[in-house]
């Protein structure tokens, strides 16, 4: 093989008139070159045909070699060398597609895409859609990738090691890819061992280099950030809503006290009794003024009012319909039943979706937490009616407790725990089989209703305030409004020309927001098929959206590592949350019920707590080892729940975290390992959590696909 290649190179040198170079090469190779192998043929076309012959297989072979070498080298250089693997993978795949080797391209993608699925999930989704040369021009991401060089930052010594290895092992096709498509920046001579150690601590040893957006945020002056965050905005919830709830709750509480209505009192004992059962010996003597329902005045006030509630908004900036008395009464009933959150073990319900490891894309709970909407890769939406399951609120039997194990370190006081479930942790587990067509197929699980209409995977779902409607979004670029009473699609919205990653229904009214790959956030009214507002400003895909409690503001999180808060009325950005922020894409966001805070979770495994009025980071919460996919506040904003790909659910003390400012010297993308604000941590073992939230009674509900491990963990 080498003699044929060398013969072609010799003929090419002679044809171009480089006699001295050809003579030197002939002497160096001696008689090893078979010049007859290239005789009678034009050297340049033959050389090109030789280099591209079975190029797909060759690229796969070469990429496997350099990937194994980069991941197995010394830790000091591994992080920098691994930074070139994704661009090499992407450009090799596109080159194979361009050569027309369709089967080879599919094999290459399936073999190596798993190495990058954690950090580059959305980019891989876009590459997967390109399977033919003519599709490259229609894919925006691939067009951008081809239009400019991919910047990689590494030290001069690491670059020398990379090029030397490629030359030594004759990785000529990869070397050509580096020369044509990569721009290697050399800020230092030697790699920084401290930064390398921190970056190498990412899951599975995958490097997570800071994106161009991170550099952009760091370069912004304080004055520029202040200019983005100086707008005067009403951050509080609507006074009309809170006033109505307070009136209804007072009426319900009074009837419960007079008539002994257990359901209005929450079917529970007093807070003091719960503390006594948990063995909580903290002083409670200051709360002697008990109310008729068994709660102290201070505790009742804490349950009714959100922590750090912003000043109430008396009038909405957007037109809203009148409140539905029947719906608001349900909210008030749950407020009466609500349990105040403390630093004790929380109560959680876990829904594990069976046979959905590779097909479940999104989960969303209804406002009353009685229904879970599952968006699936087969373009279907499946509703799990949790109330239809009679044993939903029964503790699991010992043999079924494997998938809801609280963290032993946080349950040392619960010595009576059996089979991994602490007796006082109040962790309940249930399961749903989305493929079952009958009650027997579901084996006693909740009833499942299937909606079909989308033509691509469903990436997001969101319920209306009254839980009578559901809005969904899909890879097909559309959003659909479903009537749960009619069990049919009511309206189709041609939302975006590219995949729509997330959708959020307004907490009040008929507005909803969609966001997607086109970097835009769009506001819709359910009765109009065209968007009424379009928010532009993000530098990458917009991954998630959430409405403020007063419905006048909407927030968006993006792959550019920033969170933006928008005024719904004029589509202007009123807050840019980026300084000392995430080191990767933002996967989820949530407003506090009092309107003062916003929390975000990202691919950098961190949960960030922001103060909206000042637009600054309050605390960086770190305990997760993989990306955080869902966050949510308790009803009084005393606690925060986060969950994600590490099969863990964490509960945080918001009050304490809000009083501690983030370290000014902390580098973005590397979360502080201090977990002093962690209240509790629960492990599901085999269920990565796509959704987790506090119900209106402060029960934690979480859900995800069940992914049985190959071998039983120790």
Secondary structure, DSSP 8 states (H G I E B T S, - for coil): -HHHHHHHHHHHHHHTT-HHHHHHHHHHHTT---GGGGTTS-HHHHHHHHHHTTHHHHHHHHHHHHHHHHHHS-HHHHHHHHHHHHHHHHHHHHHHHHTT-HHHHHHHHHHHGGGGTTTSHHHHHHHHT--SGGGGGG-HHHHHHHHS-EEEE--HHHHHHHHHHHHHTT-HHHHHHHHHHEEEE---SS--HHHHHHHTTSGGG------HHHHHHHHS-HHHHHHHT------S-BHHHHHHHHHHHHHHHHHHHHHT-TTTTTSS--HHHHHHHHT-----TT---B-TTS-BHHHHHHHHS-TT----BSS-SS------HHHHHHHHHHHHH-----SS---EEEEEEET-TTTEEEEEE-TTSSEEEEEETTSEEEEEEGGG-TTTTS---GGGGGG-EE-GGG-TT-TT-BTTB-TTT-EEEEEEETT--SHHHHTT--EEEEEE--SS-EEEEEE-TTSSEEEEEETTS-EEEEETTTTEEEEEE---SS-EEEEEE-SSSSEEEEEETTSEEEEEETT-SS-SEEEE--SS-EEEEEE-TTSSEEEEEETTS-EEEEETTTTEEEEEE-TT--SS-EEEEEE-TTSSEEEEEETTS-EEEEETTTTEEEEEE---SS-EEEEEE-TTSSEEEEEETTSEEEEEEHHHHHHS---TT--TTS-----TTEEEEEE-SSB--SEEEE-TTS-EEEEEEB---SS---
